Amino acid sequence: MDVRSQISMVFHLDKCIGCHTCSIACKNIWTDRKGTEYMWWNNVETKPGTGYPTKWEDQDKYKGGWEKSNGSIKLKSTGKGRIIPNIFHHPHQPSMDDYYEPWTYKYDELFTAPEGTDQPTARPISMVTGKHMDIEAGPNWDDDLSGSPVYAANDPNLKGLTAEQKMQLSAIERLVFFYFPRICNHCLNPGCVASCPSGALHKRGEDGLVLVDQERCRGWRSCIAACPYKKTYYNWQTGKSEKCILCFPRIESGQAPACFHSCVGRIRYLGVLLYDADLIDEVANKPDDELIDAHRAMILNPHDPEVVRAAQSNGVHDEVIKSAQKSPVYKFVKEWGIALPPHIEYRTLPMLFYVPPMLPVMTAMDGNAKKNMTEGLFPDFDKARAPMEFLANLFSGGNTGKMRYALKKQMAVRQYRRAVTVGDISQEAANKMLVEADCSVEQAEGIYNLTSLCTFDDRFVIPPANREEAIQMMRDPLEFKQSVGFGLREEPERGA
Amino acid sequence: MIDKIAAFDHLNLFWFTILPYVALFTFFLVTIQRYRGKGFTYSSLSSQFLENKVHFWAMVPFHYGILVVLAGHLFGFLLPGQLLQWNSDAIRLYILEISGFIGGLFTLVGLINIVARRLSDARTKMVTSAADWVVIGILIFQIGTGLYTALFHSWGSSWFAASLSPYLWSIVKFSPEIAYVTPLPFMVKLHIIGAFVLIILFPFTRLVHALVVPNPYLWRKPQVVRWNWDRKKIRTTEFKVHE
């Protein structure tokens, strides 16, 4: 057992209001530089929709992630055999047109325009070429455009849905959509790291963050093609790749990452998970329908004395273990089983999990009358406006059982709390629902608390970085005694 | 007349003795210094992200072509004896010469597309520096003189092994012998001088990316983990499992 710690995340989609505050917070800190204008390390997509970059989930087009081959797994287009032919020109590399060309406006023309009969206008100009351009796409161009034949209808997750289900999704007045905020998943089996020819991309051992060493990156661009989530980006000015760093300078000083901190809907949770790194290869190689369970199984119980001992002997700091025991992520993913990884079938073992959204289910139009679709205790999730298969394609590798479980439990908690606070449902019926949803009363209270009443400290349990101790391991703290303050670039020879 | 010959001698001395050493000295000093001091600047500086279509027709023929051509030069330099032996059979000589020539043509096609792409695409133009144009210019010059030599000064592979390889080795051994190169045709001399100019420019331009080709990737483990501290030595304090 090789116990390592991983800073992991949960996004509670039922709470996301699609305000893009997270994206702006991130952009202002990290990607407001030349060459990065088009990058959104954090972006929010409307689902169904084509996303950013356009159709990133279509791996027939981008060939990202891993696939099973001869009993093991290999990268779809960026494995060792392909590195030489692909290094000069990568055939599956997205270009700027797949994202969008960043632009600004010539605001000064508002003031300098000569007097005339028309209002002066600020024309859009490209932030790459500085020339006038016609805006044709943006990072959230399909925002709220569910039902659109251009965007929503081309969502790769609609694969496998019946024509009727697809029609339902776009029928007027029955449109349904939800928001899908995305950052780097800081995967356990990252495609970007495995594909990096220079060894610049790496996983930080202590907390599992996936980072790009800017000094080592040579701009071979393999990571961009290899990441199935398209969360590594190419800085066209520096010729280096960049990606979400989970605001590690903030995390190291005990602050939540900017996108987490600024989240208006409070949908984001962050905490440590302990996992068994020996199992990575085995889990990533499981058949599609076993992936979710195997991924969950490699996450270890931080309260188990054996796990704690193994973690300690592996150098996981005591404070980190304590932090893992309080992790909200552990509860959502492991104890409650209501948070699911996005596109587990890409086999990168993402460590960002999503609580699936509760979408309108109950009614359907029957002629001119609204008809209640609910029969029995639970609404029939299979008759939901957003088809179960669609959600399952996104968050459980097509495994509708896992999706139904997560939705059912959330619904049971709602009904249980309704019985407690409103009282129009009998406590008995509510408890029956809980039992049916595999949820104890304590669990229901826990889910309710962490969903609705969670404070800052409940949502973000940030492990101490123990930087001071790390430094002591590498350097003698007295090394710089008598030399602090006024340093010298070159030692004087005189009077030595 | 005698003065003219003397002047030529001085010129030959400059181009084929002094220039090579200046080139090699600059090359080693600046590449190492740049790698140590400004390692960040070692990048392919790819522009595929900005323009994805012509890029294929530029980069693929250029790189494969120039790899064939360079491999041929390296073969002649390192193993002149074996090269002459290989060329002793006419068919094999033709095969070698034709492959080299095709490699040169590929490089030229690639270069033409590179120029066309960098002139026509507005975004790519933005990331094209003056140094890029100098490098492209010299590469075209080298391919031009090289292809001319291959066409009009037949069986270059053989006389490269016989006279240029010993000349290059004499440079390496610090006892330059210009006698090998002085009788060579004008176009060949231009090609040699161009090569040394390219070596001088090499460390100052984007060409350095060729020095950081990622060969260790082929035998490293797929996943890379970096530890900031030695996790076996980390201090642990008394810790209770359930608090």
HADDOCK unambig.tbl for C-alpha pairs under 7 A between the chains (distance, minus, plus):
assign (segid A and resid 80 and name CA) (segid B and resid 218 and name CA) 6.05 0.50 0.50
assign (segid A and resid 88 and name CA) (segid B and resid 59 and name CA) 5.85 0.50 0.50
assign (segid A and resid 88 and name CA) (segid B and resid 60 and name CA) 6.03 0.50 0.50
assign (segid A and resid 89 and name CA) (segid B and resid 56 and name CA) 5.85 0.50 0.50
assign (segid A and resid 89 and name CA) (segid B and resid 59 and name CA) 6.51 0.50 0.50
assign (segid A and resid 89 and name CA) (segid B and resid 60 and name CA) 6.60 0.50 0.50
assign (segid A and resid 94 and name CA) (segid B and resid 49 and name CA) 6.82 0.50 0.50
assign (segid A and resid 95 and name CA) (segid B and resid 49 and name CA) 4.43 0.50 0.50
assign (segid A and resid 95 and name CA) (segid B and resid 50 and name CA) 5.98 0.50 0.50
assign (segid A and resid 95 and name CA) (segid B and resid 51 and name CA) 6.64 0.50 0.50
assign (segid A and resid 95 and name CA) (segid B and resid 52 and name CA) 6.05 0.50 0.50
assign (segid A and resid 96 and name CA) (segid B and resid 49 and name CA) 5.70 0.50 0.50
assign (segid A and resid 96 and name CA) (segid B and resid 50 and name CA) 5.57 0.50 0.50
assign (segid A and resid 128 and name CA) (segid B and resid 123 and name CA) 6.36 0.50 0.50
assign (segid A and resid 129 and name CA) (segid B and resid 122 and name CA) 6.52 0.50 0.50
assign (segid A and resid 129 and name CA) (segid B and resid 123 and name CA) 5.74 0.50 0.50
assign (segid A and resid 129 and name CA) (segid B and resid 126 and name CA) 6.21 0.50 0.50
assign (segid A and resid 193 and name CA) (segid B and resid 223 and name CA) 5.97 0.50 0.50
assign (segid A and resid 193 and name CA) (segid B and resid 224 and name CA) 6.52 0.50 0.50
assign (segid A and resid 194 and name CA) (segid B and resid 222 and name CA) 4.31 0.50 0.50
assign (segid A and resid 194 and name CA) (segid B and resid 223 and name CA) 5.05 0.50 0.50
assign (segid A and resid 197 and name CA) (segid B and resid 214 and name CA) 5.28 0.50 0.50
assign (segid A and resid 197 and name CA) (segid B and resid 217 and name CA) 5.06 0.50 0.50
assign (segid A and resid 198 and name CA) (segid B and resid 214 and name CA) 5.40 0.50 0.50
assign (segid A and resid 198 and name CA) (segid B and resid 217 and name CA) 6.71 0.50 0.50
assign (segid A and resid 202 and name CA) (segid B and resid 224 and name CA) 4.94 0.50 0.50
assign (segid A and resid 202 and name CA) (segid B and resid 225 and name CA) 5.40 0.50 0.50
assign (segid A and resid 202 and name CA) (segid B and resid 226 and name CA) 6.45 0.50 0.50
assign (segid A and resid 203 and name CA) (segid B and resid 224 and name CA) 6.19 0.50 0.50
assign (segid A and resid 203 and name CA) (segid B and resid 225 and name CA) 4.65 0.50 0.50
assign (segid A and resid 203 and name CA) (segid B and resid 226 and name CA) 6.21 0.50 0.50
assign (segid A and resid 204 and name CA) (segid B and resid 225 and name CA) 5.78 0.50 0.50
assign (segid A and resid 204 and name CA) (segid B and resid 226 and name CA) 5.13 0.50 0.50
assign (segid A and resid 204 and name CA) (segid B and resid 227 and name CA) 6.07 0.50 0.50
assign (segid A and resid 205 and name CA) (segid B and resid 225 and name CA) 5.59 0.50 0.50
assign (segid A and resid 205 and name CA) (segid B and resid 226 and name CA) 5.40 0.50 0.50
assign (segid A and resid 205 and name CA) (segid B and resid 227 and name CA) 4.70 0.50 0.50
assign (segid A and resid 206 and name CA) (segid B and resid 227 and name CA) 6.38 0.50 0.50
assign (segid A and resid 214 and name CA) (segid B and resid 40 and name CA) 6.77 0.50 0.50
assign (segid A and resid 215 and name CA) (segid B and resid 39 and name CA) 6.01 0.50 0.50
assign (segid A and resid 215 and name CA) (segid B and resid 40 and name CA) 4.62 0.50 0.50
assign (segid A and resid 218 and name CA) (segid B and resid 42 and name CA) 6.16 0.50 0.50
assign (segid A and resid 218 and name CA) (segid B and resid 43 and name CA) 4.04 0.50 0.50
assign (segid A and resid 218 and name CA) (segid B and resid 44 and name CA) 5.74 0.50 0.50
assign (segid A and resid 219 and name CA) (segid B and resid 43 and name CA) 5.47 0.50 0.50
assign (segid A and resid 219 and name CA) (segid B and resid 44 and name CA) 5.36 0.50 0.50
assign (segid A and resid 219 and name CA) (segid B and resid 45 and name CA) 6.30 0.50 0.50
assign (segid A and resid 219 and name CA) (segid B and resid 46 and name CA) 6.52 0.50 0.50
assign (segid A and resid 220 and name CA) (segid B and resid 44 and name CA) 6.55 0.50 0.50
assign (segid A and resid 236 and name CA) (segid B and resid 47 and name CA) 6.80 0.50 0.50
assign (segid A and resid 239 and name CA) (segid B and resid 43 and name CA) 6.13 0.50 0.50
assign (segid A and resid 239 and name CA) (segid B and resid 44 and name CA) 6.83 0.50 0.50
assign (segid A and resid 239 and name CA) (segid B and resid 45 and name CA) 4.48 0.50 0.50
assign (segid A and resid 239 and name CA) (segid B and resid 46 and name CA) 6.23 0.50 0.50
assign (segid A and resid 303 and name CA) (segid B and resid 241 and name CA) 6.60 0.50 0.50
assign (segid A and resid 305 and name CA) (segid B and resid 241 and name CA) 6.25 0.50 0.50
assign (segid A and resid 314 and name CA) (segid B and resid 231 and name CA) 6.44 0.50 0.50
assign (segid A and resid 314 and name CA) (segid B and resid 232 and name CA) 6.28 0.50 0.50
assign (segid A and resid 315 and name CA) (segid B and resid 231 and name CA) 4.34 0.50 0.50
assign (segid A and resid 315 and name CA) (segid B and resid 232 and name CA) 5.47 0.50 0.50
assign (segid A and resid 315 and name CA) (segid B and resid 234 and name CA) 5.61 0.50 0.50
assign (segid A and resid 317 and name CA) (segid B and resid 236 and name CA) 6.67 0.50 0.50
assign (segid A and resid 318 and name CA) (segid B and resid 236 and name CA) 6.49 0.50 0.50
assign (segid A and resid 318 and name CA) (segid B and resid 239 and name CA) 6.77 0.50 0.50
assign (segid A and resid 470 and name CA) (segid B and resid 228 and name CA) 6.78 0.50 0.50
assign (segid A and resid 470 and name CA) (segid B and resid 229 and name CA) 5.40 0.50 0.50
assign (segid A and resid 473 and name CA) (segid B and resid 229 and name CA) 6.16 0.50 0.50
assign (segid A and resid 473 and name CA) (segid B and resid 230 and name CA) 6.97 0.50 0.50
assign (segid A and resid 474 and name CA) (segid B and resid 229 and name CA) 6.59 0.50 0.50
